[in-house]
Amino acid sequence: MSRMGKYCKAYPINQLREFSQWTEQSENARKEKGEIDGVEVEMARQFAKSDFLYLQENYVVTGGIFSDENIIFDNVTSEWKDFCHKVLEFEVPVYGPLKVSEPVKTDVSVGSDDSQ
């Protein structure tokens, strides 16, 4: 079963490629369906400049929102983390606990007609 992390953020592939040690495991990209001689086949996907990839909370880059599928970049180093924070401005949000307040009580009678 696919694993979805708590947080990921989509970035244009050209921004990720600015990292000096960027390498792509393009063989892990989602396959695309195509047709060859009337037969439907799965083909390797070629990244376009307009494509987006997903930076996961663990700094791995994937081709989709699931953190354990279509892994495109997983060379997580301190330099990569610095690039993510300083250049991409990537930060995993910290969510505090939700505060549930008591419901507001109102004194409204439904169905009574006091106008008489």
N, C-alpha and C positions, 0 to 999 in steps of 0.2 A: 504494500500500500504506500502511496506517495506521502511524503512528510512535508507538511507546511510549517515553516518556522513562525515565529511571533512577529517578524518584521522583515520586509525587503523593500527596496526602492529601485524603480526603473531608471536607467540612464541610457542616453544614446551611445551606441557602440563607439562612435568617434571620440567621445570623452574618455571612455575607458582605455582606448588605444593610445592615449597621450602618456600613459604610464610607461616609463623607459624599459621596464622588464616584462611588459605585457606579452603573453603568448596565448593563443587560442587553441583549445581542443575542439576544433570545429567538427570533428567526427562524432562528438557527443550532441551536436545540435539536433533538434527535432527533425525528423524526416518529413519530406514533402511528398505528396502523392502526385504522380504525373502519369502520362500515357506514352508508351513506346510501342509502335506498330499495333495500336488498338488494345494493348494490354496495360492494365493499371499496375504501376510499380511504385515503390517507395524510393525516393532519390535523396541524396545528401543535400542539405540546405546550404546555400551560399549566402553569407551575410552581406547585406547591402548597407550603404552608409546611413540609411534612414532607420535601420533596425535598432531596437532597444533590448538590453539585457538587464538582468535583475541582480543587484548587489544584495546578498543575504546578510543577516545579522552577524554571521560568523565570517564575513568578508569573502566568501566564495561567490563567484559570479555564475549565474545559471541562465539558461535560455527561456525559463518560465518561472512561475511563482513558487514551484516546489523546490525545496532546498536540497533534495537528494536526487534530482533528475536533471538531465541535460546540463551537466557541469562543464562550463566553458573555460573557467580559470579558477585554479585552486592553489596557486603558489602564494599562500598567505605569509607575508613577511612583515617586519616592522616598517620597511619602506612602503609597502603596499598599504598598510594601515594609515601611515602618515599621508600618503596620496589621497586616500579615501576621505580623511578628515579635513585636510587643508585645501585640496583642489576640488574634490567633489562635494565637500561640506556634508559628508555623510555622518549622521548621528542617529543612533537607535534611541527613540523616545523612551523616557521613563514614565510609566503610568503609575500614579498613586492609587490607593484604594478608593473605590467609589463610596461616597457618603450618601446614605439613603435617609431622607428626612421623613418625618411623620406626615401623613396626608393632611391636607387642610380640610377641616370640617366646616361644612356650610349648613345653614338652617333653612333649607328650601323644601317646601312641601310640594310634591308632584301631584297634580290632578285636583287640587282644591281651588275653589273659586271664591275668593274673599271679597269680590266686588259687589255683592248683594247687600 
